[in-house]
């Protein structure tokens, strides 16, 4: 027997990009519609509509809570706010401390810390912050108010 008799024919690819191209070519020859890979209709939908609504409502509630500071109750005699005087030498971070406290309680940042700043820290509690320079006259004035 010859070597040609034992030689097998080349196997056509059955999977992969070349096989796919060949199948598409054959379908075009037979005038059959070639299906291109489309979008998966279930890929970008909700698994549960109820869960999606609950998540959306929760996110809206969280955003609403961040926007509004708690309002003080205005019924009857309201106690005066706590007065906090921040005193110290120049450059130790008095303004930074006040800015951080305002950001913590109100979720809003301020640029300048001039004058007294009143924060609503709860339904029945207000805090007034005041930055005092390291001068004896200013400290006496703040002590009169506090």
Long-range contacts (C-beta under 8 A, 24 or more apart in sequence): 66-107, 69-105, 69-106, 69-107, 69-120, 70-120, 70-121, 70-122, 70-123, 71-120, 71-123, 72-120, 72-123, 72-124, 72-126, 73-123, 73-124, 78-124, 79-124, 81-118, 81-125, 81-126, 81-127, 81-128, 82-125, 82-126, 82-127, 82-128, 83-128, 83-130, 83-145, 83-146, 84-127, 84-128, 84-129, 84-130, 85-130, 85-132, 85-142, 85-143, 85-146, 86-129, 86-130, 86-131, 86-132, 87-132, 87-134, 87-139, 87-142, 88-134, 89-134, 90-133, 90-134, 94-131, 94-132, 95-131, 98-129, 98-131, 101-127, 101-129, 102-129
